[in-house]
Amino acid sequence: RATVVLVAFAAGWLSWFLEPGRTMFIFYMAPLVPFLALGVTLALGDMLGRASGTETRRLVGLLAVCGYVAIVAVNFGWLWPLLSGQLITSEAWHARIWFPSWI
């Protein structure tokens, strides 16, 4: 299952590396969202472990999954002004632009 998702995602994403200086807009990645969601779900399921796994293994997996979800939520909150098109200061704008290819 994971191989199919990975190949489908890679087919769309790796083409971006052919021209690294090109301006990239987030909406160009929209066709990859289903594959990204499936891939993350499969990875989180593997991190969590089997239901028949040891209690320690499940606890460590649960902590890892919760940590990942917390980081994603904080990052979403941090980028929310950009994603929602809010007015922000120039300093706040530059703090959120992590890569030179981002406008």
C-alpha distances in whole Angstrom, upper triangle without the diagonal:
4,6,6,7,9,10,11,13,14,16,18,19,20,22,24,25,27,30,30,33,32,33,29,29,26,26,25,22,21,19,16,17,14,11,13,13,10,9,12,11,9,11,14,12,12,16,17,16,16,19,21,21,24,26,27,23,22,25,24,20,22,24,22,20,23,25,22,22,26,26,24,27,29,28,28,31,33,31,32,36,34,31,34,37,39,42,42,44,44,44,41,39,39,38,35,34,33,32,35,33,33,36
4,6,5,6,9,10,11,12,14,16,16,17,20,22,22,25,27,27,31,30,30,27,27,24,24,23,20,20,18,15,15,13,10,11,12,8,7,10,10,7,9,12,11,11,14,16,15,16,19,21,21,24,25,25,22,21,24,22,19,20,22,20,18,21,22,19,20,24,23,21,24,27,25,25,29,30,29,30,33,32,29,32,35,37,40,40,42,41,41,38,36,36,35,32,31,29,29,31,30,30,33
4,5,5,6,8,10,10,12,14,15,15,18,20,21,23,26,26,29,29,29,26,27,25,25,23,20,20,18,15,16,15,11,13,14,11,9,13,14,11,12,15,15,14,17,19,19,20,23,24,24,27,29,28,25,24,27,25,22,24,26,23,21,25,25,22,23,27,26,24,27,29,27,27,31,32,30,32,35,33,31,34,36,39,41,41,43,42,42,39,37,37,36,33,32,30,29,31,29,30,33
4,5,5,6,9,10,11,13,14,15,17,20,21,22,25,26,29,28,29,25,26,23,23,21,18,18,15,13,15,12,9,12,13,10,10,13,14,12,13,17,16,16,19,21,21,21,24,26,26,29,31,31,27,26,29,28,24,26,28,25,23,26,27,23,24,27,27,24,27,30,28,27,31,32,30,31,34,32,30,32,35,38,40,40,43,42,42,39,37,37,36,33,32,30,29,32,29,29,32
4,6,5,6,8,10,11,12,14,16,18,19,21,24,24,27,26,26,23,23,20,20,18,15,15,13,10,11,9,6,8,10,7,6,10,11,9,11,14,14,15,17,19,19,21,23,26,25,28,29,29,26,25,27,26,22,23,25,22,20,23,23,20,20,24,23,21,23,26,24,24,27,28,26,28,31,29,26,29,31,34,37,37,39,38,38,36,34,34,33,30,29,27,26,29,26,26,29
4,5,5,6,8,10,10,11,14,16,16,19,21,21,25,24,24,21,22,20,20,18,15,16,14,11,12,11,8,9,11,9,7,10,12,11,11,15,15,15,17,19,20,22,25,27,26,29,30,29,26,25,27,25,22,23,25,21,20,23,23,19,21,24,22,20,24,26,23,23,27,28,26,27,30,28,26,29,31,34,37,36,38,37,37,34,32,32,31,28,27,25,24,26,24,25,28
4,5,5,6,9,10,10,12,15,16,17,20,21,24,23,24,21,22,20,21,18,15,16,14,11,14,13,9,11,14,12,10,14,16,14,15,18,19,18,21,23,23,25,28,30,29,32,33,33,29,29,31,29,26,27,29,25,24,27,27,23,24,27,26,24,27,29,26,26,30,30,28,30,32,30,28,31,33,36,38,38,40,39,39,36,34,34,33,30,29,27,25,27,25,25,29
4,6,5,7,9,10,12,14,16,17,20,21,24,22,23,20,20,18,18,15,13,13,10,8,11,10,7,9,12,11,10,14,15,14,16,19,19,20,22,24,24,26,29,31,30,33,34,34,31,30,32,30,27,28,29,26,24,27,27,23,24,27,25,23,26,28,25,25,28,29,27,28,30,28,25,28,30,33,36,36,38,37,38,35,33,33,32,29,28,26,25,27,24,24,27
4,5,6,6,8,10,12,14,16,18,18,21,20,20,17,17,15,15,13,10,11,9,6,9,9,6,7,10,10,9,11,14,13,14,17,18,19,20,23,24,25,28,31,30,33,33,33,29,28,30,28,25,26,27,24,22,24,24,20,21,24,22,19,22,24,22,21,25,25,23,24,27,25,22,25,27,30,33,33,35,34,34,31,29,29,29,25,24,23,21,23,21,21,24
4,5,5,5,8,10,11,13,16,16,19,18,19,17,18,16,17,14,12,14,12,9,12,13,9,10,14,13,11,14,16,16,16,19,20,20,21,24,25,27,30,32,31,34,35,34,30,30,31,29,26,28,28,25,23,26,25,22,23,26,24,21,24,26,23,23,27,27,24,26,29,26,24,27,29,32,34,34,36,34,34,32,30,29,29,26,24,22,20,22,20,21,24
4,6,6,7,10,11,12,15,16,19,18,19,17,18,17,17,14,12,14,11,9,13,13,11,12,16,15,14,17,19,18,19,22,23,23,25,27,28,30,33,35,34,37,38,37,34,33,35,33,30,31,32,28,27,29,29,25,26,29,27,24,27,29,26,26,29,29,26,28,30,27,25,28,30,33,35,35,37,36,36,34,31,31,31,28,26,24,22,24,21,22,24
4,6,6,8,10,12,14,15,17,16,16,13,14,13,13,10,8,10,8,7,10,12,10,11,14,15,14,16,19,19,19,22,24,24,25,28,29,31,34,36,35,38,39,38,34,34,35,33,30,31,31,28,26,29,28,24,25,27,25,22,25,27,24,23,27,26,23,25,27,24,22,25,26,29,32,32,34,32,33,31,28,28,28,25,23,22,20,21,18,19,21
4,5,6,8,10,12,12,15,14,14,12,13,12,13,10,8,11,10,8,11,13,11,10,14,15,13,15,18,18,18,21,23,23,24,27,28,30,33,35,34,37,37,36,33,32,33,31,28,29,29,26,24,27,26,22,23,25,23,20,23,24,21,21,24,24,21,23,25,22,20,24,25,28,30,30,31,30,30,28,25,25,25,22,20,19,17,18,15,16,19
4,5,6,8,10,11,14,14,15,13,15,15,16,13,11,15,13,11,14,16,14,13,17,18,16,18,21,20,20,23,25,24,25,28,29,32,35,37,36,38,39,37,34,34,35,32,30,31,31,28,26,29,28,24,25,27,25,23,26,27,23,24,27,26,24,26,28,25,23,27,28,31,33,32,33,31,32,30,27,26,27,24,21,20,17,18,16,17,20
4,5,6,8,10,13,12,13,12,14,15,15,12,11,14,13,12,16,17,15,16,19,20,18,21,24,23,23,26,28,28,29,32,33,35,38,40,39,41,42,41,38,37,38,36,33,34,34,31,30,32,31,27,28,30,27,25,28,29,25,25,29,28,25,27,28,25,24,27,27,31,32,32,33,31,32,31,27,27,27,25,22,21,18,18,15,17,20
4,6,6,7,10,9,10,8,11,12,13,10,10,13,13,12,15,18,16,16,19,21,19,20,24,24,23,26,28,28,29,31,33,36,38,41,39,42,42,41,37,37,38,35,33,34,33,30,29,31,29,26,26,28,25,23,26,26,23,23,26,25,22,24,25,22,21,24,24,27,29,29,30,28,28,27,24,23,24,21,18,17,14,15,11,13,16
4,5,5,9,9,12,11,14,15,17,14,13,17,17,15,18,21,18,18,21,22,20,22,25,25,24,27,29,29,29,32,33,36,39,41,40,42,42,41,37,37,38,35,33,34,34,30,29,31,30,26,27,29,26,24,27,27,24,24,28,26,23,26,27,24,23,27,27,30,31,30,31,29,29,28,25,23,24,22,19,17,14,14,12,14,17
4,6,9,9,12,12,16,17,18,15,15,19,18,17,20,23,21,20,24,25,23,25,28,28,27,30,32,32,32,35,37,39,42,44,43,45,46,44,41,41,42,39,36,38,37,34,33,35,33,30,31,33,30,28,31,31,27,28,31,29,26,29,30,26,26,29,29,32,33,32,33,31,31,30,27,26,27,25,22,20,17,16,13,16,19
4,6,6,9,10,14,16,17,14,15,19,19,18,21,24,22,22,25,27,25,26,30,30,29,31,34,34,34,37,39,41,44,46,45,47,47,46,43,42,43,40,38,39,38,35,34,36,34,30,32,33,30,28,30,30,27,27,30,28,25,28,28,24,24,27,27,30,30,30,30,28,28,28,25,23,25,23,19,18,15,13,11,14,16
4,5,8,9,13,15,17,15,15,19,20,18,21,24,22,21,24,26,24,25,28,29,28,30,33,32,32,35,37,40,43,45,43,45,45,43,41,40,41,38,36,37,36,32,32,33,31,28,29,30,27,25,28,28,24,25,27,25,22,25,26,22,22,26,25,28,28,27,28,25,25,25,22,20,21,20,16,15,11,10,8,11,14
4,7,9,13,15,18,16,17,20,21,21,23,26,25,24,27,29,27,28,31,32,31,33,36,35,35,38,40,43,46,48,46,48,48,46,43,43,43,40,38,39,38,35,34,35,33,30,31,32,28,27,29,29,25,25,28,25,22,25,25,21,22,25,24,27,27,26,26,23,24,24,20,19,21,19,15,15,11,9,6,10,12
4,6,10,13,15,12,14,18,19,19,21,24,23,22,25,28,26,27,30,31,30,32,35,35,35,38,40,43,45,48,46,48,48,47,44,43,43,41,38,39,38,35,34,35,33,30,31,31,28,26,28,28,24,24,27,25,22,24,24,20,20,23,22,25,25,25,25,23,24,24,20,19,21,19,15,15,12,10,7,9,11
4,7,10,12,11,13,16,18,18,19,23,23,21,24,27,26,26,29,31,30,31,34,35,34,37,39,42,45,47,46,48,47,46,43,42,42,40,38,38,37,34,33,34,32,29,29,29,26,24,26,26,22,22,24,22,18,21,20,16,17,20,18,21,22,21,22,20,21,20,17,16,18,16,13,14,11,9,6,7,7
4,7,9,7,9,12,14,14,16,19,19,18,20,23,22,22,26,27,26,28,31,31,31,34,36,39,41,44,43,44,44,43,40,39,39,37,34,35,34,31,30,30,29,25,26,26,24,21,23,23,19,19,21,20,16,18,18,14,14,17,17,20,21,21,22,20,21,20,17,16,18,15,12,13,11,10,7,6,8
4,6,6,8,10,13,13,14,18,18,17,19,22,22,22,25,27,26,27,30,31,31,33,36,38,40,43,42,44,44,42,40,38,39,37,34,34,33,31,29,29,28,25,24,25,23,20,21,22,18,17,19,18,14,16,16,12,11,14,14,17,19,19,21,19,21,19,16,16,18,15,13,14,12,13,9,8,8
4,5,6,7,11,11,11,14,15,14,16,19,19,18,21,23,23,24,27,28,28,30,32,35,37,40,39,41,40,39,37,35,35,33,31,30,30,27,25,26,25,22,21,22,20,17,18,19,15,14,17,16,12,13,14,11,9,12,13,16,18,19,21,20,21,19,16,17,18,14,13,14,13,14,11,9,11
4,5,5,9,10,10,13,15,14,16,19,19,19,22,24,24,25,27,29,29,31,33,36,37,41,40,42,42,41,38,36,37,35,32,32,32,29,27,28,27,24,23,24,22,19,20,21,18,16,19,19,15,15,16,13,11,13,14,17,20,21,23,23,24,22,19,20,21,18,16,18,17,18,15,13,13
4,6,7,9,10,13,14,14,16,18,19,19,22,24,24,25,28,29,29,31,34,36,38,41,40,42,42,41,39,37,38,36,33,33,33,30,28,29,28,25,24,26,24,21,22,23,20,19,21,21,18,18,19,16,14,17,17,21,23,24,26,25,26,24,21,22,23,19,18,18,17,17,14,13,14
4,6,5,7,10,11,10,12,15,15,16,18,20,20,21,24,25,26,28,30,32,34,37,36,39,38,38,35,33,34,32,29,29,29,27,24,26,25,21,21,23,21,18,20,21,18,16,20,20,16,17,19,16,14,17,18,21,24,24,27,26,27,24,21,22,22,19,17,17,16,18,15,14,16
4,5,5,8,10,10,11,14,15,16,17,19,20,21,23,25,26,27,30,31,33,36,36,38,38,38,35,33,34,33,29,29,30,27,24,26,26,22,21,23,22,18,19,21,19,17,20,20,17,17,19,17,14,16,18,21,24,25,28,27,28,26,23,24,24,21,20,20,19,21,18,16,18
4,6,7,8,10,11,13,14,16,17,19,20,21,23,24,26,27,29,31,33,36,35,38,38,38,35,33,34,33,30,30,31,28,25,27,27,23,22,25,24,20,22,24,22,20,23,24,21,21,23,20,17,20,21,25,28,29,31,31,32,29,26,28,28,24,23,23,22,23,20,19,21
4,6,5,6,9,10,11,12,14,15,16,18,20,21,22,24,26,28,30,33,32,35,35,35,32,30,31,30,26,27,28,25,22,24,24,20,20,23,21,18,20,22,19,18,22,22,20,20,23,20,17,20,22,25,28,29,31,30,31,28,26,27,26,23,22,21,20,22,19,18,21
4,5,5,6,9,10,10,12,14,15,16,18,20,21,22,24,26,28,31,31,33,33,33,30,28,29,28,24,24,25,23,20,21,22,18,17,20,19,15,17,19,17,15,19,20,17,18,21,19,15,18,20,23,26,27,30,29,30,27,25,26,25,22,21,21,21,23,20,19,21
4,5,5,6,9,10,11,12,14,15,16,18,20,21,23,24,26,29,29,32,32,32,29,27,28,27,24,24,25,23,20,21,22,19,18,21,20,17,19,22,20,18,21,23,21,21,24,22,19,21,24,26,30,30,33,33,33,30,28,30,29,25,25,24,24,27,24,23,25
4,5,5,6,9,10,10,12,14,15,16,18,20,21,23,25,28,27,30,31,31,27,26,27,26,22,23,24,22,19,21,22,18,18,21,20,17,20,22,20,19,23,24,22,22,25,24,21,23,26,29,32,32,34,34,34,31,29,30,29,25,25,24,23,26,23,23,25
4,5,5,6,8,10,10,12,14,15,16,18,20,22,24,27,26,29,29,29,25,24,25,24,20,21,22,19,16,18,18,15,15,18,17,14,16,19,17,16,20,20,19,20,23,21,18,21,24,26,29,29,31,31,31,28,26,27,26,22,22,21,21,23,21,20,23
4,5,5,6,9,10,11,12,14,15,16,18,20,22,25,25,27,27,27,24,22,23,22,19,19,20,18,14,16,17,14,13,16,16,13,15,18,16,15,19,20,19,19,23,21,18,21,24,26,29,29,32,32,32,29,27,28,27,23,24,23,23,26,24,23,25
4,6,5,6,9,10,11,12,14,15,17,18,20,23,23,26,26,26,23,21,23,22,18,19,20,18,15,18,19,16,15,19,19,16,18,21,20,19,22,24,22,23,26,25,22,25,27,30,33,33,36,36,35,32,31,32,30,27,27,26,26,29,27,26,28
4,5,5,6,9,10,11,12,14,15,17,20,23,22,25,25,25,21,20,22,20,17,18,19,16,14,17,17,14,14,18,17,15,18,20,19,19,22,23,22,23,27,25,23,25,28,30,33,33,35,35,34,32,30,30,29,26,26,24,24,27,25,24,27
4,5,5,6,8,10,10,12,14,16,19,22,21,23,23,23,19,18,19,18,14,15,16,13,10,13,14,10,11,14,14,12,14,17,16,16,19,20,20,21,24,23,21,24,26,28,31,31,33,33,32,29,28,29,27,24,24,22,23,26,25,24,27
4,5,5,6,9,10,10,12,14,16,19,19,21,21,21,18,16,18,17,13,13,16,13,10,13,14,12,11,15,15,13,15,19,18,18,21,23,22,23,26,26,23,25,28,30,33,33,36,36,35,32,31,32,30,26,27,26,26,30,28,27,30
4,6,5,6,9,10,11,12,15,17,17,20,20,21,17,16,18,17,13,14,16,14,12,15,16,14,14,18,18,16,19,22,21,21,24,26,25,26,30,29,26,29,32,34,37,36,39,39,38,35,34,34,32,29,29,27,28,31,30,29,32
4,5,5,6,9,10,12,15,18,16,19,19,19,15,14,16,14,11,12,14,11,9,13,14,11,12,16,16,14,17,20,19,20,23,24,24,25,29,28,25,28,31,33,36,35,37,37,36,33,32,32,30,27,27,25,26,29,28,27,31
4,5,5,6,9,11,13,16,15,17,17,17,14,12,13,12,8,9,11,9,6,10,11,9,10,13,14,13,15,18,18,18,21,23,23,24,27,27,25,27,30,32,35,34,36,36,35,32,32,32,29,27,28,26,27,30,29,28,31
4,5,5,6,8,10,13,13,15,16,16,13,11,13,13,9,10,13,11,9,12,14,12,13,16,17,16,18,21,21,22,24,26,26,27,31,30,28,30,34,35,38,37,40,40,39,36,35,36,33,30,31,29,30,34,33,32,35
4,5,5,8,11,13,11,14,15,15,11,10,13,12,8,11,13,11,10,13,15,13,15,18,18,18,20,23,23,23,26,28,28,29,33,32,30,33,36,37,40,39,41,41,40,37,36,36,34,31,32,30,30,34,33,32,36
4,5,9,12,14,12,13,14,13,9,9,10,9,5,8,9,7,7,10,11,10,12,15,16,16,18,20,21,22,24,25,26,27,31,31,29,32,35,36,38,37,39,39,38,35,34,34,32,29,30,28,29,33,32,31,35
4,7,9,11,9,11,11,11,8,6,8,8,4,5,8,8,7,10,12,11,12,15,17,17,19,21,22,23,25,26,27,28,32,32,30,32,36,37,39,38,40,41,39,36,36,36,33,31,32,30,32,35,35,34,37
4,7,8,7,9,10,11,7,6,9,9,6,9,12,11,10,13,15,15,16,19,20,20,22,25,25,26,29,30,31,32,36,35,33,36,39,40,43,42,44,44,43,40,39,40,37,34,36,33,34,38,37,36,40
4,5,5,9,10,12,9,8,11,12,10,11,15,14,14,16,19,18,19,22,23,23,25,28,28,29,31,33,34,34,38,38,36,38,41,43,46,45,47,47,46,43,43,43,40,38,39,37,38,41,40,40,43
4,5,8,9,12,10,8,11,13,11,12,15,16,15,17,20,20,20,23,25,25,26,29,30,30,32,34,35,35,39,39,37,39,42,43,47,46,48,49,47,44,44,45,42,39,41,39,40,44,43,42,45
4,7,9,11,10,9,12,14,13,14,17,18,18,20,22,23,23,26,28,28,29,32,33,33,35,37,38,39,43,43,40,42,46,47,50,49,51,52,50,47,47,47,45,42,44,41,43,46,45,45,48
4,6,8,6,6,10,11,10,12,15,15,16,18,20,21,22,24,26,26,28,30,31,32,34,36,37,38,41,41,39,42,45,46,49,48,50,50,48,45,45,45,42,40,42,39,40,44,44,43,46
4,5,5,6,9,10,11,12,14,15,16,18,20,21,22,24,26,27,28,30,32,33,35,36,38,39,42,43,41,43,46,47,50,48,50,51,49,46,46,46,43,41,42,40,42,45,45,44,47
4,5,5,6,9,10,10,12,14,15,16,18,20,21,22,24,26,27,28,30,31,33,34,36,37,40,41,39,41,45,45,48,46,48,49,47,44,45,45,41,40,41,39,41,45,45,44,47
4,5,5,6,8,10,11,12,14,15,16,18,20,21,23,24,26,27,29,30,32,33,35,36,39,40,39,41,44,44,47,45,47,47,45,42,43,43,39,38,39,37,39,43,43,42,45
4,5,5,6,9,10,11,12,14,15,17,18,20,21,23,24,26,27,29,30,32,33,34,38,38,37,39,42,43,45,44,45,46,44,41,41,41,38,36,38,35,37,40,40,39,43
4,6,5,6,9,10,10,12,14,15,16,18,20,21,22,24,26,27,28,30,31,32,36,36,35,37,40,41,43,42,44,45,43,40,40,40,37,35,37,35,36,40,40,39,42
4,5,5,6,9,10,10,12,14,15,16,18,20,21,22,24,26,27,28,30,31,35,35,34,36,39,39,42,40,42,43,41,38,39,39,35,34,36,33,35,39,39,38,41
4,5,5,6,9,10,10,12,14,15,17,18,20,21,23,24,26,27,29,30,33,34,33,35,38,38,41,39,41,41,39,36,37,36,33,32,33,31,33,37,37,36,39
4,5,5,6,9,10,11,12,14,15,17,18,20,21,23,24,26,27,28,32,32,31,33,36,37,39,38,40,40,38,35,35,35,32,30,32,30,31,35,35,34,37
4,5,5,6,8,10,11,12,14,15,16,18,20,21,22,24,26,27,30,31,29,31,34,35,38,36,38,39,37,34,34,35,32,30,31,30,32,35,35,34,37
4,5,5,6,9,10,10,12,14,15,16,18,20,21,22,24,25,29,30,28,30,33,34,36,34,36,37,35,32,32,33,29,28,30,28,30,34,34,32,35
4,5,5,6,9,10,11,12,14,15,17,18,20,21,23,24,28,28,27,29,32,32,35,33,35,35,33,30,31,31,27,26,27,25,27,31,31,30,33
4,5,5,6,9,10,11,12,14,15,16,18,20,21,22,26,26,24,27,30,31,33,32,34,35,33,30,30,30,27,25,27,25,27,30,30,29,32
4,5,5,6,9,10,10,12,14,15,16,18,20,21,24,25,24,26,29,29,32,30,32,33,31,28,29,29,26,24,26,25,27,31,31,29,32
4,6,5,6,9,10,11,12,14,15,16,18,20,23,24,23,25,28,28,30,29,30,31,29,26,26,27,23,22,24,22,24,28,28,27,30
4,5,5,6,9,10,11,12,14,15,17,18,22,22,20,23,26,26,29,27,29,30,28,25,25,25,22,20,22,20,22,26,26,24,27
4,5,5,6,9,10,10,12,14,15,16,20,20,19,21,24,24,27,26,28,29,27,24,24,25,22,20,22,21,23,27,26,24,27
4,5,5,6,9,10,11,12,14,15,19,20,19,20,23,23,26,24,26,27,25,22,23,24,20,18,21,20,23,26,27,24,27
4,5,5,6,9,10,10,12,14,17,18,17,19,22,22,24,23,24,25,23,20,20,21,18,16,18,16,19,23,23,21,24
4,6,5,6,9,10,10,12,15,16,14,17,20,20,23,22,24,24,23,19,19,20,18,15,17,16,18,22,22,19,22
4,5,5,6,9,10,10,14,15,14,15,18,18,21,20,23,24,22,19,19,21,18,15,18,18,20,24,24,21,23
4,5,5,6,9,10,13,14,14,15,18,18,20,18,20,21,19,16,17,18,15,13,16,16,19,22,23,20,22
4,5,5,6,8,11,12,11,14,16,16,18,17,19,19,18,14,15,15,13,10,13,12,15,19,19,16,18
4,5,5,6,9,10,9,11,14,14,17,16,18,19,19,15,15,16,14,11,14,14,17,20,20,16,18
4,6,5,8,10,10,11,13,13,15,14,17,18,17,13,14,16,14,11,14,15,18,21,21,18,19
4,6,7,9,10,11,13,12,14,12,14,15,14,10,11,13,10,8,11,12,15,18,19,16,17
4,6,6,6,9,10,10,13,11,14,14,14,10,10,12,10,7,9,11,14,16,16,13,14
4,5,5,6,8,8,11,11,14,15,16,12,11,14,13,10,13,15,17,19,19,15,16
4,6,5,6,5,7,7,11,12,13,9,9,12,12,9,12,15,17,19,19,15,14
4,5,5,6,9,8,11,12,13,10,8,11,11,8,9,12,14,16,15,11,11
4,6,8,11,12,15,16,17,13,12,14,14,11,12,14,16,18,16,13,13
4,6,9,11,15,16,17,14,13,16,16,13,15,18,19,21,20,16,15
4,7,9,12,14,16,13,11,15,15,13,14,17,19,20,18,15,13
4,6,10,12,14,11,10,14,15,13,15,18,20,21,21,17,15
4,7,9,12,10,9,13,14,13,15,18,20,21,21,17,15
4,7,8,6,7,10,11,11,13,16,18,19,20,16,14
4,5,5,6,9,10,11,13,16,18,19,20,17,15
4,5,5,6,9,10,11,14,16,16,17,14,12
4,5,5,6,9,10,13,15,16,18,15,14
4,6,5,6,9,12,15,16,17,14,14
4,5,5,6,10,12,13,14,11,10
4,5,5,8,10,10,13,10,10
4,6,7,11,12,14,12,12
4,6,9,11,13,10,10
4,6,8,9,6,7
4,7,9,7,10
4,5,6,9
4,5,7
4,6
4
